[in-house]
Amino acid sequence: MRTGIGYDFHRLVEGRRLVLGGVEIDSPVGPEAHSDGDLLVHAVCDALLGALGRGDIGVHFPDTDERWRGARSLDFLATVRRLLDEDGYVVANIDTTVVLERPKLAPHFGAMRRAIAGALGIDPGAVNVKAKTHEGIGEIGQGRAAAATAVALIVKR
């Protein structure tokens, strides 16, 4: 068994789509990013890459590479799945938390779990998504940023 921890943080700006866990969510702001900015999926990628000992998302999908401009983060996750397969690991479970003042995310948790699980080829029951606010404190609390964390457990096939 191996574990990994992932974290991502993005500034929120007007005119960008808000995509979290592969699901587009109605919002006047979205993450400033090179890709689609799906910070939840980015945190999951980092947790899995960490568990594999394969660096982080910036090593595999650098924002200096034009191939990744506007890319779907779920495609990053599908690539990480191939690395898991290469190394002989499967995902046992993933637990995540998104920190975002608004909009409310609970209505989207099921779709997020299914999208993440689908990209990884695992049961949605192995993926947990939670959300917290920052109670109006700091950049996140004032709606100017968002963050996500993820913990992943992988096991040898």
PyMOL commands that set and color helices and strands:
alter all, ss='L'
color gray80, all
select helices_A, chain A and resi 39-52+57-60+66-68+73-87+106-120+124-126+138-141
alter helices_A, ss='H'
color red, helices_A
select strands_A, chain A and resi 2-14+18-20+23-25+29-31+89-99+127-132+145-156
alter strands_A, ss='S'
color yellow, strands_A
deselect
rebuild
show_as cartoon
